[in-house]
Every structure is written in C-alpha cells, then in structure tokens.
C-alpha cells in the first residue's frame, strides 16, 4: 500500500537536496568543503528518490536502499572530516584523534557495505537486523563526536562561518540516532519516524544554503532575498500560530462543555484579530527584518574598505577640495548619492552654510540655534528621511523642518553631525542615483561616519581659530616694535611744528607745511592709540553723526586717486550713532579696495538708502570681482587677501567687526570679471534724540 505522506516527505527532500546540489555545483565549487557538501547533497537526493520510488512503485529493493543510506551517511561524515581538517590544531595528539575517528568510521562503513553487498548477491544472514541498527547508531554517534570536535577546536570567527553547517549535519545524525534507538528498543522502525524523516532532512537545506552563500572566503554573487526570507518567516510564524490555535481550540471545546463551541468561536475571533494586528505592525515587520539580516545574512558593507576610503579622504591635508566638501562626498557616497550641503556652527552659534555639491542654495542660508530642528537633533540622534517626513510627519514627532531644507527639490536625508555630545552641524544629502532602501545597517554606518567627520571638522575649526590667534599675537608683537618708531616720528614732527614759525621766509609754504605736519601728528597719535588699546577704541566714542557728511568726506579723500568714486547724496541728513573717524576709516578702506580692484577707466558708485530704521550704504565697482568660494570661506577671515603678499587681509575683517559692534552688518555680492558690491547696514539713531543733538562733526581726512 502506498504511503502517501512517506512519498510526499521524501519527494520534498529529493527536490530540496537536488536544488542545493545544483546551486553548489553551478556557483560554489572552489573549496574542499564545498565539493564535499555537493557530494552529500547529491547522494541525499538519490537516497530520497529511491525511497519515493519504493513507496510508489515498490522498487528498488531493500539492499539498494540500504546501500544508498550508507553512502548518504558516509558522504555527510566525509563533509565533517573536511571541516575537521582545518579545525584541529596541527600537532600529534590531534592527528591521532583524527586517525582514530577515521578508522572507526571506515571500519563500520566497510563492514556494513560488504555485508549488504554479499546479501545482495545471495549470501543470507550475514548480519541480523539488530546488528545493522547498531551499526547505524554507531555511525550517528561518530558523526556527532566529529561535530563536537569541530566546534570545540574552532576559533570564534570560524564558528560563525560553520555554525549553520554543523547545526544541519548534527540534526541529521540526532534524528537518525533517535529513530534507530527507538527501533532497537521496540524491535522495529517507527512508521511515524520513517515518514517524517524526509521532511526533517528537507527543512535543514536552508541552513546549508545560507552557510554556503554567506561564506566570506568566496565571492557572493547570489543572495537569498531578505524580503523572501521575511515572508517565509512570516508564513512559518502564522502557521505555527494557527496550529497553536487549533490545539487551544480543541481543549477549549473539550473543557467548555455546553459553552465550548461559543467559547471556541470567541477565542478564534480574538486570536485572528491579534494575529492580523501583529502582521500589520510596521514595528514588528521592521524588527523581523533586522533580526533576519543580523542572523542569516552577510552585511551590506565591506566595513574595512569603507573605513579605509574615508581615512584616505580625510587624510588629505590640503584644502583642495575644502574639508566640508569632502565630508559631504563621504556621507553621500554611503547612500549612492552625488549631491549634498552642510551647515556648521559659527561664532554666534548659528548654523551657517559651509559647502554644497550639486545643490542650489542661497549662500546666506542660516539655521537658527532655537530652531525646532536643532532642538530635535539635540534630543535624538536620528536621521530624517524627508520622503517619510512629508508622508507621515507624526513619525518625527510633528517636527517643523525649515523650508530651505524641506522644500529642496532633490533633498533626501538630513544627517546630524556631532562633535562629542554637542550638535556641531547638519548635512542634507540629495536623492540617490539609483533606487535604494535604507535599513538599520545604513543608518548605523551613517551615524558613525557623521560623528567621526564632525569631530574632525570641529578640530579643524579649532586649529584655524588657534592659528588666527597666533597670527594676531604675532601682529601685536610686531606692533610693539612699531610703536617706538612711530613715537620717534611724532616727536620729530612735533619739534618741526614748534620750530617752523621762526622760518617764515615763505609764509604760504610754511603755513601749509605746519598744517600738514600737525595733521600727520594727529593721525599717527590716533594710530598709536588704536594699536595700544584696540578694545577701548571701539564703541567708546560713539556719538550722533551725520552719515551723509562722513560719506562725503571719505569720498572726497578717495577722489585724489583714480577711478574717482561717484556719490548719490540725495537723501539729505541721515543720523546714526558711531565714531566719525573710525567709520570714515572703514568707508575709506572699502573705497581703496574698490579702486585697487578697478581699472582707471572703471566706475565706482556710492549710494545711500534708508528703509525701516536702517541706513544702507552700497559701494559698487566694475572691477575684477571675487569668486563665491573666496567670499564664503576667505573674505571675512583675517590674513586672507586677494592682493598676495602686499595685503594683510585684516581690513575687511575689522570692518565687519566694527559694524557688528554698532549693531549693523556687511554683505557682498560679486562676480569675477563683472565687479563687486559691498552693502553696509547701520541702524538709524533715535529721531527725538537727534533733534536735540548739535551738528555732527565734519572732519576731513587725508589718504595715506
């Protein structure tokens, strides 16, 4: 009589082991263990096929099936020996253990094979049935002992690579041992064990397949889909859950008496709702995917290569390209993108745009330290996916992302950049070049790289600040030497002024000389005061002045050089509170810069406008202009200049610092070959106060 379950069970084993043999034979045949596993899978497939045909059609006979079973056992033991050869230490004791176990296996197999072959050719009753069962038990025990030796003598990293293989082979021999031990005890093989044997062996095939595919020593050009593994795991979970429901329902009906059917229906309803809730839970699905990825699959990244690549990028000590741009490229490469922007904390704790790659942003884009996004990153080290944020803001606690970031056409990920435990900046990465799905591994690597690069950016900024401080210290030391010479000049000029009235042979010349010399004395005296007490000289002499008069005076002094500036002074009196001399020096410095950058035939225009309590001075020229990179990274930095060795690069820096002290600001727009436009914004003075103030000081100044 055909045992349908027996045929089905071993048919599944035949199919699965056949597929495993095809997989190994077509892709993974480089190592001895791969060849041994291929042979074991092939023999197991033939063994299962023989049992299927015997169950359905009645052939082959018992002796052929028994020979195939012995070959199957021998093939799995041969696989264990290939693993054991690299696990045991290379010494005499290990060699003796291996030889002893090999001799025992060969002896048992040869005895059983010879006896079965003789019986096949007509020699009867060589070995009894119990003797054959004892032989099978001996083979199973030897196999388990070999696996125990492999596991005990393998190092930790090697255990990881062979754990699925050892688990599968050990399960095969444990099942056989239990089945034959039961047969030895009761005098016959249990039909239930025999029927389930095929499926039990088939269920172990995924372990062998995963072990082969994820072995690190060979190229991995085939992967079991994580999504497929997830769905299989989900189906297995659902099946196990339904089996549990069936058993529980049976006992509820049995114990419930007359209420049993109603209680069972109620129980099934609640249980199915609970199952549907679990299967529809995004959090549960995500955790299952992470568990599958962590335990059954190799990692997405080659971390050694990723770390070496990042180290090579950051080890570049030059500023080409600048460090912020390199950080953007490192973060973008992790997610197959080629676009990004980065904001870093400035001196006023604002997050200022430092660099962009393939993204269009206004270079004045700032993120306020009190912004909701900054507070969010200070509380959570999360990476924000803008696509998820737009679809479900609740996933990010209804966070309010600035429009400049959320409305970016190709914006994708907002990555916090930390220095230690402090938020130092944030990066916006553009959409990837290909479709990519991020998981826990992507986010973990991005966070680690962002922290590493954030620390490096903070160190670079600290080093830059230290360098500037050292340069200022050098200037201060140089100024100390200059003071002696300047005081000497002042003494000489003062003496000349005192003695000049005695020599009035040419009164006009002498009077002019006296006036010029006196002005030089005042000029140099002020310079000495500024050098000696730079802090005391800023903001301490602010008074009500007429900005129109100061601009006119500075433009008149600058008019002695070409090209001469033109002034649009149709605004009348504009009152501000500042130091007239220092403000005139600031304007004069910007005018001289414009003249030096503009050819003699060019144009320089000064325009004054008033709006919303603010006076704005525009100084526009048609000179050589500046690049956007120079304006963003170097213009307002001390000791950075476009004049080469002839410029110190301090003037524009001091101009900005003085205007900030007054509550104003300075900005610039420029284009190489077209020209530049500096915009100075100054707060207007209180109108009520200005009506009671005398006329502003009108003081002309000569150019240096």
C-alpha positions as CSV (number, residue, x, y, z in Angstrom):
1,X,0.0,0.0,0.0
2,X,1.3,3.4,-0.9
3,X,2.1,5.6,2.0
4,X,1.2,9.0,0.6
5,X,2.8,11.0,3.4
6,X,6.0,9.0,3.2
7,X,6.2,9.6,-0.6
8,X,5.5,13.3,-0.2
9,X,8.0,13.7,2.7
10,X,10.9,12.1,0.7
11,X,9.8,13.8,-2.5
12,X,10.3,17.2,-0.8
13,X,13.7,16.0,0.4
14,X,14.6,14.9,-3.1
15,X,13.7,18.3,-4.6
16,X,15.4,20.4,-2.0
17,X,18.6,18.5,-1.9
18,X,18.6,18.4,-5.7
19,X,18.3,22.2,-5.8
20,X,21.1,22.6,-3.2
21,X,23.4,20.4,-5.4
22,X,22.6,22.5,-8.4
23,X,23.3,25.7,-6.5
24,X,26.6,24.5,-5.2
25,X,27.7,22.8,-8.5
26,X,26.9,26.0,-10.6
27,X,28.5,28.6,-8.3
28,X,30.4,27.3,-5.3
29,X,33.0,24.6,-6.0
30,X,36.3,26.2,-5.1
31,X,36.9,24.7,-1.7
32,X,37.0,21.1,-0.5
33,X,34.1,21.7,1.9
34,X,32.0,22.9,-1.0
35,X,32.8,19.8,-3.0
36,X,32.0,17.6,0.0
37,X,28.7,19.3,0.6
38,X,27.9,19.0,-3.1
39,X,28.5,15.2,-3.0
40,X,26.5,14.9,0.2
41,X,23.5,16.8,-1.3
42,X,23.7,14.7,-4.5
43,X,23.7,11.4,-2.6
44,X,20.9,12.6,-0.3
45,X,18.8,13.5,-3.3
46,X,19.4,9.9,-4.8
47,X,18.6,8.3,-1.4
48,X,15.3,10.3,-1.1
49,X,14.4,9.5,-4.7
50,X,14.9,5.8,-4.0
51,X,12.5,6.0,-1.1
52,X,9.9,7.8,-3.2
53,X,10.0,5.2,-6.0
54,X,9.9,2.4,-3.5
55,X,6.9,3.9,-1.7
56,X,5.0,4.4,-5.0
57,X,6.2,1.6,-7.3
58,X,7.8,-0.9,-5.0
59,X,11.4,-0.7,-6.2
60,X,14.4,-0.7,-5.7
61,X,14.7,-3.4,-3.1
62,X,15.8,-3.1,0.5
63,X,19.5,-3.8,-0.2
64,X,19.8,-1.0,-2.7
65,X,18.0,1.4,-0.4
66,X,20.3,0.4,2.5
67,X,23.4,0.9,0.4
68,X,22.3,4.3,-0.6
69,X,21.6,5.1,3.0
70,X,25.2,4.0,4.0
71,X,26.6,6.2,1.1
72,X,24.5,9.1,2.4
73,X,25.9,8.7,5.9
74,X,29.4,8.3,4.6
75,X,29.0,11.5,2.5
76,X,27.9,13.6,5.5
77,X,30.8,12.2,7.6
78,X,33.2,13.0,4.7
79,X,31.9,16.6,4.9
80,X,32.6,16.6,8.6
81,X,36.2,15.4,8.0
82,X,36.8,18.2,5.6
83,X,35.7,20.7,8.2
84,X,37.7,18.9,10.9
85,X,41.0,19.1,8.9
86,X,41.1,22.9,9.3
87,X,39.7,23.0,12.8
88,X,42.0,20.7,14.7
89,X,45.4,22.1,15.8
90,X,48.5,20.8,13.8
91,X,50.0,18.6,16.5
92,X,50.5,14.9,17.1
93,X,47.5,14.5,19.5
94,X,45.1,16.0,17.1
95,X,46.4,13.8,14.3
96,X,45.9,10.7,16.4
97,X,42.3,11.7,17.3
98,X,41.5,12.3,13.6
99,X,43.1,9.0,12.6
100,X,41.2,7.1,15.3
101,X,37.8,8.6,14.3
102,X,38.5,8.0,10.6
103,X,39.5,4.4,11.3
104,X,36.3,3.8,13.2
105,X,34.1,5.3,10.5
106,X,35.8,3.4,7.7
107,X,35.6,0.2,9.7
108,X,31.9,0.4,10.4
109,X,31.1,1.5,6.8
110,X,33.2,-1.2,5.2
111,X,31.7,-3.9,7.4
112,X,28.1,-2.8,6.7
113,X,28.8,-2.3,3.0
114,X,30.4,-5.7,2.5
115,X,27.6,-7.4,4.4
116,X,24.9,-5.7,2.4
117,X,26.7,-6.3,-0.9
118,X,27.0,-10.0,0.0
119,X,23.4,-10.2,0.9
120,X,22.5,-8.6,-2.4
121,X,24.3,-11.4,-4.3
122,X,22.5,-14.2,-2.3
123,X,24.5,-14.7,0.9
124,X,21.9,-14.6,3.6
125,X,22.0,-13.9,7.3
126,X,25.5,-12.3,7.5
127,X,24.2,-9.6,9.8
128,X,21.0,-9.5,11.7
129,X,18.6,-6.6,11.7
130,X,19.6,-5.5,15.2
131,X,23.3,-5.6,14.1
132,X,22.5,-3.3,11.2
133,X,20.6,-0.9,13.6
134,X,23.6,-0.9,16.0
135,X,25.8,0.0,13.0
136,X,23.6,2.9,12.1
137,X,23.7,4.0,15.7
138,X,27.5,3.8,15.7
139,X,27.6,6.0,12.5
140,X,25.3,8.6,14.1
141,X,27.4,8.7,17.3
142,X,30.6,9.0,15.4
143,X,29.2,11.9,13.3
144,X,28.1,13.7,16.5
145,X,31.5,13.2,18.0
146,X,33.2,14.6,15.0
147,X,31.0,17.7,15.1
148,X,31.7,18.1,18.8
149,X,35.5,18.1,18.0
150,X,35.0,20.7,15.2
151,X,33.1,23.0,17.5
152,X,35.4,22.7,20.4
153,X,38.6,23.3,18.4
154,X,37.3,26.1,16.2
155,X,38.0,29.7,17.0
156,X,35.2,32.2,17.5
157,X,35.3,33.7,14.0
158,X,35.4,30.2,12.4
159,X,32.4,29.1,14.5
160,X,30.4,31.9,12.9
161,X,31.2,30.6,9.4
162,X,30.3,26.9,10.1
163,X,27.6,27.1,12.7
164,X,24.7,26.5,10.2
165,X,26.6,23.7,8.6
166,X,27.3,22.0,11.9
167,X,23.7,22.5,13.1
168,X,22.3,20.9,10.0
169,X,24.6,17.8,10.0
170,X,24.2,17.4,13.7
171,X,20.4,17.4,13.3
172,X,20.5,14.7,10.6
173,X,22.5,12.4,12.9
174,X,20.5,13.2,16.0
175,X,17.3,12.3,14.2
176,X,18.8,9.0,12.9
177,X,20.1,8.2,16.4
178,X,16.7,8.7,18.0
179,X,14.9,6.8,15.2
180,X,17.3,3.8,15.4
181,X,17.4,3.8,19.2
182,X,13.7,3.6,19.2
183,X,13.8,0.8,16.7
184,X,16.4,-1.1,18.8
185,X,14.2,-0.7,21.8
186,X,10.9,-1.8,20.3
187,X,12.2,-4.2,17.6
188,X,11.0,-2.3,14.6
189,X,11.4,1.2,13.0
190,X,8.6,3.5,13.9
191,X,6.5,4.4,10.9
192,X,6.0,7.9,12.2
193,X,9.7,8.5,12.4
194,X,10.2,7.0,9.0
195,X,7.6,9.2,7.3
196,X,8.8,12.4,8.9
197,X,12.4,11.7,8.1
198,X,12.3,13.1,4.6
199,X,10.7,16.4,5.7
200,X,13.0,16.7,8.7
201,X,16.0,16.4,6.3
202,X,14.5,18.8,3.8
203,X,14.0,21.5,6.4
204,X,17.7,21.6,7.0
205,X,18.5,22.6,3.4
206,X,18.1,26.4,4.0
207,X,20.8,26.1,6.7
208,X,23.3,24.6,4.2
209,X,22.3,27.1,1.5
210,X,22.8,30.1,3.8
211,X,26.1,28.8,5.1
212,X,27.4,28.4,1.5
213,X,26.1,31.7,0.2
214,X,27.4,33.8,3.2
215,X,30.8,32.3,3.5
216,X,33.2,35.2,3.4
217,X,36.1,33.4,1.7
218,X,34.4,33.2,-1.6
219,X,32.7,35.7,-3.9
220,X,29.0,36.3,-3.1
221,X,27.2,36.7,-6.3
222,X,24.0,35.1,-5.1
223,X,21.9,36.1,-2.1
224,X,18.7,34.8,-0.7
225,X,16.3,37.8,-0.7
226,X,15.8,39.4,2.7
227,X,12.2,40.1,1.6
228,X,11.7,36.4,0.7
229,X,13.1,35.3,4.0
230,X,10.9,37.7,5.8
231,X,7.8,36.4,4.0
232,X,8.8,32.8,4.6
233,X,9.4,33.6,8.3
234,X,6.0,35.3,8.5
235,X,4.3,32.3,6.9
236,X,6.0,30.0,9.3
237,X,5.0,32.1,12.3
238,X,1.5,32.3,11.0
239,X,1.4,28.5,10.5
240,X,2.7,27.8,14.0
241,X,0.3,30.3,15.4
242,X,-2.7,28.6,13.7
243,X,-1.5,25.2,14.9
244,X,-1.5,26.6,18.4
245,X,-5.0,28.0,17.9
246,X,-6.2,24.6,16.7
247,X,-4.8,22.8,19.8
248,X,-6.1,25.5,22.1
249,X,-9.5,25.4,20.4
250,X,-9.7,21.7,20.9
251,X,-9.1,21.9,24.6
252,X,-11.5,24.8,25.0
253,X,-14.2,22.8,23.3
254,X,-13.4,19.8,25.5
255,X,-13.3,21.6,28.8
256,X,-16.0,24.2,28.0
257,X,-18.9,21.7,28.0
258,X,-22.1,23.2,26.6
259,X,-20.3,26.6,26.2
260,X,-17.4,25.0,24.3
261,X,-18.4,25.9,20.8
262,X,-19.2,29.5,21.6
263,X,-16.0,29.9,23.6
264,X,-14.0,28.4,20.8
265,X,-15.5,30.8,18.2
266,X,-14.9,33.8,20.5
267,X,-11.3,32.6,21.1
268,X,-10.6,32.2,17.4
269,X,-12.0,35.6,16.6
270,X,-9.8,37.3,19.2
271,X,-6.8,35.3,18.2
272,X,-7.2,36.1,14.5
273,X,-7.6,39.8,15.2
274,X,-4.5,39.7,17.3
275,X,-2.6,37.9,14.5
276,X,-3.7,40.4,11.9
277,X,-2.6,43.3,14.2
278,X,0.8,41.7,14.6
279,X,1.3,41.1,10.9
280,X,0.2,44.6,10.0
281,X,2.5,46.2,12.6
282,X,5.3,48.2,10.9
283,X,7.4,48.0,14.0
284,X,7.1,44.2,14.2
285,X,8.0,43.9,10.5
286,X,11.0,46.2,10.9
287,X,12.3,44.1,13.9
288,X,11.8,40.9,12.0
289,X,13.8,42.3,9.0
290,X,16.6,43.4,11.3
291,X,16.7,40.0,13.1
292,X,16.8,38.2,9.7
293,X,19.5,40.5,8.4
294,X,21.6,40.2,11.6
295,X,21.4,36.4,11.9
296,X,21.1,35.0,8.4
297,X,22.8,37.4,6.0
298,X,26.1,39.0,5.4
299,X,26.5,42.7,5.9
300,X,25.7,45.2,3.2
301,X,29.0,47.0,3.5
302,X,32.6,45.9,3.5
303,X,33.5,48.0,6.6
304,X,37.2,47.6,6.1
305,X,37.0,49.2,2.6
306,X,34.6,51.9,3.8
307,X,36.8,52.9,6.7
308,X,40.0,52.9,4.5
309,X,38.2,55.0,1.9
310,X,37.1,57.5,4.5
311,X,40.5,57.7,6.1
312,X,42.1,58.3,2.7
313,X,39.7,61.2,2.1
314,X,40.2,62.8,5.5
315,X,44.0,62.3,5.5
316,X,44.3,64.9,2.7
317,X,46.0,67.8,4.5
318,X,45.5,70.3,1.6
319,X,42.4,72.5,1.2
320,X,41.5,71.3,-2.2
321,X,38.7,70.4,-2.0
322,X,37.8,72.0,1.3
323,X,37.2,69.7,4.2
324,X,33.4,70.4,4.4
325,X,33.0,69.4,0.7
326,X,35.0,66.2,1.4
327,X,32.7,65.4,4.3
328,X,29.6,65.8,2.0
329,X,31.1,63.4,-0.5
330,X,31.9,60.8,2.1
331,X,28.3,60.9,3.5
332,X,26.7,61.0,0.0
333,X,28.8,58.0,-1.2
334,X,27.4,55.9,1.6
335,X,23.9,56.1,0.1
336,X,24.8,56.2,-3.6
337,X,24.2,60.0,-3.9
338,X,26.3,62.8,-5.5
339,X,24.7,65.9,-4.0
340,X,24.6,67.5,-0.6
341,X,25.1,70.5,1.6
342,X,26.4,71.0,5.1
343,X,25.8,73.6,7.8
344,X,28.3,74.1,10.6
345,X,28.1,76.2,13.8
346,X,29.6,79.6,13.6
347,X,30.9,82.0,16.3
348,X,27.3,83.2,17.1
349,X,26.0,79.5,17.5
350,X,24.1,79.8,14.2
351,X,24.4,77.0,11.7
352,X,25.9,78.6,8.5
353,X,26.0,77.0,5.1
354,X,29.6,76.0,4.5
355,X,29.6,73.9,1.3
356,X,27.3,72.5,-1.3
357,X,27.8,69.9,-4.1
358,X,25.3,69.7,-6.9
359,X,22.7,71.6,-4.9
360,X,21.5,75.2,-5.3
361,X,21.2,77.1,-2.0
362,X,21.4,80.8,-1.2
363,X,24.8,81.2,0.4
364,X,23.2,83.3,3.2
365,X,21.1,80.3,4.3
366,X,21.2,80.1,8.1
367,X,19.6,77.8,10.6
368,X,18.8,79.5,13.9
369,X,20.0,77.7,17.1
370,X,16.5,78.0,18.5
371,X,15.0,76.2,15.5
372,X,12.8,73.2,16.1
373,X,15.2,71.0,14.0
374,X,18.2,71.9,16.2
375,X,16.3,71.1,19.4
376,X,15.2,67.8,17.8
377,X,18.8,66.8,17.0
378,X,19.9,67.8,20.4
379,X,17.4,65.3,21.9
380,X,17.7,62.5,19.3
381,X,20.5,61.3,17.1
382,X,18.1,60.4,14.3
383,X,18.5,60.7,10.6
384,X,15.5,62.3,9.0
385,X,14.2,60.9,5.7
386,X,12.4,63.8,4.0
387,X,10.2,61.5,2.0
388,X,9.0,59.8,5.1
389,X,8.6,63.1,6.8
390,X,6.4,64.5,4.1
391,X,4.3,61.4,4.0
392,X,4.0,61.0,7.8
393,X,5.2,63.9,10.0
394,X,4.0,62.0,13.1
395,X,6.9,59.6,12.6
396,X,9.2,62.5,13.6
397,X,7.0,63.9,16.4
398,X,5.5,66.6,14.2
399,X,8.9,68.2,13.7
400,X,9.0,71.5,11.9
401,X,11.8,71.3,9.3
402,X,12.9,74.7,7.8
403,X,11.5,75.4,4.4
404,X,15.0,75.8,2.9
405,X,15.7,72.1,3.7
406,X,12.2,70.5,3.3
407,X,11.5,72.3,0.0
408,X,14.8,71.5,-1.6
409,X,13.9,69.7,-4.9
410,X,16.3,66.8,-4.5
411,X,16.7,66.8,-0.7
412,X,16.5,63.3,0.9
413,X,18.3,62.8,4.2
414,X,19.1,65.3,7.0
415,X,22.0,63.9,9.0
416,X,23.1,65.4,12.3
417,X,26.8,66.0,12.7
418,X,28.1,65.8,16.3
419,X,31.3,66.8,18.0
420,X,31.3,64.7,21.1
421,X,27.8,65.0,22.5
422,X,27.2,68.5,21.0
423,X,25.4,69.2,17.8
424,X,28.1,70.8,15.6
425,X,26.2,70.8,12.3
426,X,23.9,69.0,9.9
427,X,24.2,67.7,6.4
428,X,21.5,67.4,3.7
429,X,22.1,64.6,1.2
430,X,20.4,64.6,-2.2
431,X,18.4,61.8,-3.7
432,X,20.4,58.7,-4.7
433,X,21.4,57.9,-8.2
434,X,19.6,54.5,-8.0
435,X,16.7,53.2,-6.0
436,X,18.0,52.2,-2.6
437,X,16.3,51.0,0.5
438,X,17.8,52.0,3.8
439,X,17.8,49.7,6.9
440,X,19.4,49.7,10.3
441,X,22.9,49.0,8.9
442,X,22.8,52.1,6.6
443,X,21.7,54.3,9.5
444,X,24.3,52.9,11.9
445,X,27.2,53.4,9.4
446,X,26.0,56.9,8.6
447,X,25.8,57.9,12.2
448,X,29.3,56.6,12.9
449,X,30.8,58.3,9.9
450,X,29.0,61.6,10.7
451,X,30.4,61.6,14.3
452,X,33.9,60.9,13.0
453,X,33.8,63.6,10.4
454,X,32.1,66.0,12.9
455,X,35.0,65.6,15.3
456,X,37.4,66.3,12.5
457,X,35.5,69.4,11.4
458,X,35.5,70.7,15.0
459,X,39.2,70.1,15.3
460,X,39.9,71.8,12.0
461,X,37.9,74.9,13.1
462,X,39.6,75.0,16.5
463,X,43.0,74.7,14.7
464,X,42.0,77.6,12.4
465,X,41.0,79.7,15.4
466,X,44.2,78.9,17.2
467,X,46.2,79.9,14.1
468,X,44.4,83.2,13.8
469,X,45.1,83.9,17.5
470,X,48.8,83.1,17.0
471,X,48.8,85.4,13.9
472,X,47.2,88.2,15.9
473,X,49.8,87.7,18.6
474,X,52.5,88.0,16.0
475,X,51.0,91.2,14.8
476,X,50.7,92.5,18.4
477,X,54.4,91.7,18.9
478,X,55.3,93.5,15.6
479,X,53.2,96.5,16.7
480,X,55.2,96.7,19.9
481,X,58.3,97.2,17.8
482,X,56.5,99.7,15.5
483,X,55.4,101.9,18.4
484,X,58.9,103.0,19.1
485,X,59.5,104.2,15.6
486,X,56.1,105.8,15.4
487,X,56.7,107.7,18.6
488,X,60.0,108.9,17.2
489,X,58.3,110.3,14.1
490,X,55.7,112.0,16.2
491,X,58.5,113.7,18.3
492,X,60.3,114.8,15.2
493,X,57.2,116.2,13.6
494,X,56.2,118.0,16.8
495,X,59.6,119.6,17.0
496,X,59.3,120.7,13.4
497,X,55.9,122.4,14.2
498,X,57.4,124.2,17.1
499,X,60.5,125.5,15.2
500,X,58.8,126.3,11.9
501,X,57.4,129.7,12.9
502,X,60.9,131.0,13.2
503,X,61.5,130.5,9.4
504,X,58.7,132.3,7.7
505,X,60.7,133.3,4.6
506,X,57.9,131.8,2.5
507,X,54.8,132.2,4.7
508,X,52.4,130.3,2.4
509,X,54.7,127.3,2.2
510,X,55.4,127.3,5.9
511,X,51.7,127.6,6.9
512,X,50.8,124.7,4.6
513,X,53.7,122.6,6.0
514,X,52.6,123.3,9.5
515,X,49.0,122.3,8.8
516,X,50.1,119.1,7.1
517,X,52.6,118.2,9.8
518,X,50.0,118.8,12.5
519,X,47.5,116.6,10.8
520,X,50.2,113.9,10.5
521,X,50.9,114.1,14.2
522,X,47.2,113.7,15.0
523,X,46.9,110.8,12.5
524,X,49.8,108.9,13.9
525,X,48.8,109.6,17.5
526,X,45.4,108.0,16.8
527,X,47.1,105.1,15.2
528,X,49.2,104.5,18.3
529,X,46.1,104.7,20.5
530,X,44.3,102.1,18.4
531,X,47.3,99.8,18.5
532,X,47.8,100.1,22.2
533,X,44.1,99.8,23.2
534,X,42.1,98.3,20.4
535,X,39.2,97.3,22.7
536,X,39.0,100.7,24.3
537,X,38.9,102.5,21.0
538,X,35.9,100.6,19.7
539,X,32.5,101.8,20.6
540,X,33.7,104.1,23.5
541,X,33.5,107.4,21.5
542,X,30.2,106.8,19.7
543,X,28.2,109.9,19.2
544,X,25.4,111.3,17.0
545,X,26.9,111.9,13.5
546,X,25.5,112.6,10.0
547,X,26.2,109.6,7.8
548,X,25.9,111.8,4.7
549,X,28.7,114.1,5.8
550,X,31.0,111.2,6.7
551,X,30.5,109.5,3.4
552,X,31.1,112.8,1.6
553,X,34.4,113.4,3.5
554,X,35.6,109.8,2.8
555,X,34.7,110.1,-0.9
556,X,36.5,113.4,-1.2
557,X,39.7,111.9,0.2
558,X,39.4,108.9,-2.1
559,X,38.8,111.2,-5.0
560,X,42.6,112.0,-5.2
561,X,43.1,108.6,-6.8
562,X,41.6,107.1,-10.0
563,X,38.9,106.0,-10.6
564,X,37.1,108.7,-8.6
565,X,34.0,107.5,-6.7
566,X,30.6,109.0,-7.5
567,X,28.2,109.7,-4.6
568,X,24.4,109.8,-4.8
569,X,23.7,112.1,-1.8
570,X,20.0,113.0,-2.4
571,X,18.9,111.5,0.9
572,X,19.8,114.6,3.0
573,X,20.8,114.2,6.6
574,X,20.9,110.6,7.9
575,X,21.7,110.4,11.6
576,X,23.4,107.4,13.2
577,X,25.4,106.8,16.3
578,X,29.1,105.9,15.7
579,X,32.6,107.2,15.9
580,X,33.0,109.6,12.9
581,X,36.8,109.0,12.4
582,X,36.6,105.2,12.7
583,X,33.6,105.0,10.4
584,X,35.3,107.2,7.9
585,X,38.3,104.9,8.0
586,X,36.1,101.9,7.4
587,X,34.4,103.6,4.4
588,X,37.8,104.8,3.1
589,X,39.2,101.2,3.3
590,X,36.4,99.8,1.2
591,X,36.8,102.6,-1.3
592,X,40.5,102.0,-1.6
593,X,39.9,98.3,-2.1
594,X,37.4,99.1,-4.9
595,X,39.9,101.5,-6.5
596,X,42.7,98.8,-6.4
597,X,40.4,96.2,-8.0
598,X,39.0,98.6,-10.7
599,X,41.0,99.9,-13.7
600,X,41.4,103.7,-14.1
601,X,38.6,103.9,-16.6
602,X,36.1,101.9,-14.4
603,X,33.2,103.1,-12.3
604,X,32.8,103.3,-8.5
605,X,29.4,104.4,-7.2
606,X,28.4,105.0,-3.6
607,X,24.7,105.0,-2.9
608,X,22.9,105.8,0.4
609,X,19.4,104.4,1.1
610,X,17.1,104.5,4.1
611,X,14.4,101.9,4.9
612,X,12.8,100.6,8.1
613,X,15.0,102.2,10.5
614,X,18.2,101.2,8.7
615,X,20.7,103.1,6.6
616,X,22.2,101.1,3.8
617,X,25.4,102.2,2.0
618,X,26.2,100.5,-1.3
619,X,29.7,100.7,-2.7
620,X,29.7,99.2,-6.2
621,X,32.6,98.9,-8.6
622,X,33.2,97.4,-12.0
623,X,36.5,95.8,-11.0
624,X,37.9,92.3,-11.1
625,X,35.3,90.8,-8.7
626,X,35.7,87.7,-6.4
627,X,34.6,84.1,-6.6
628,X,31.8,82.7,-4.5
629,X,34.2,80.3,-2.8
630,X,36.5,83.2,-1.7
631,X,33.6,85.2,-0.4
632,X,32.2,82.3,1.6
633,X,35.4,80.9,3.1
634,X,38.1,83.6,3.0
635,X,36.8,87.2,2.5
636,X,35.9,88.0,6.1
637,X,38.8,85.9,7.6
638,X,41.9,87.7,8.9
639,X,45.1,87.3,6.9
640,X,43.2,86.3,3.8
641,X,43.7,88.6,0.8
642,X,43.5,88.8,-2.9
643,X,46.5,91.1,-3.0
644,X,49.0,88.4,-2.4
645,X,52.0,89.4,-0.2
646,X,51.1,93.1,-0.4
647,X,47.9,92.7,1.7
648,X,47.4,91.6,5.3
649,X,43.7,90.8,4.9
650,X,42.8,92.5,8.2
651,X,40.8,95.5,6.8
652,X,37.6,93.7,5.8
653,X,37.7,91.6,8.9
654,X,38.0,94.8,11.1
655,X,35.3,96.5,9.1
656,X,32.8,93.6,9.7
657,X,33.7,93.5,13.5
658,X,33.2,97.3,13.9
659,X,29.9,97.2,12.1
660,X,28.7,94.3,14.2
661,X,29.7,96.3,17.3
662,X,27.4,99.1,16.0
663,X,24.5,96.7,15.6
664,X,24.9,96.7,11.8
665,X,26.2,94.2,9.2
666,X,28.1,94.0,6.0
667,X,27.4,91.8,2.9
668,X,28.9,91.5,-0.5
669,X,27.8,90.2,-3.9
670,X,30.4,89.7,-6.6
671,X,31.1,88.0,-9.9
672,X,34.6,87.6,-11.4
673,X,35.2,90.0,-14.3
674,X,32.0,92.0,-13.6
675,X,32.6,93.7,-10.3
676,X,31.6,93.7,-6.6
677,X,29.0,95.5,-4.4
678,X,29.5,95.9,-0.7
679,X,26.4,96.6,1.4
680,X,26.8,98.2,4.8
681,X,23.8,98.3,7.1
682,X,23.7,100.7,10.0
683,X,20.8,101.3,12.5
684,X,19.4,104.8,12.4
685,X,19.7,106.9,15.6
686,X,16.6,107.8,17.7
687,X,14.9,110.7,15.9
688,X,13.9,112.5,19.2
689,X,17.5,112.4,20.4
690,X,18.9,113.6,17.1
691,X,16.8,116.8,17.1
692,X,18.5,117.9,20.3
693,X,22.0,117.0,19.1
694,X,24.3,119.6,17.6
695,X,25.6,119.3,14.1
696,X,27.7,116.3,13.5
697,X,31.4,116.6,13.5
698,X,32.8,117.3,10.0
699,X,36.3,116.2,9.8
700,X,38.3,115.7,6.6
701,X,40.9,113.1,6.4
702,X,43.8,112.8,4.0
703,X,44.6,109.5,2.4
704,X,47.6,107.5,3.4
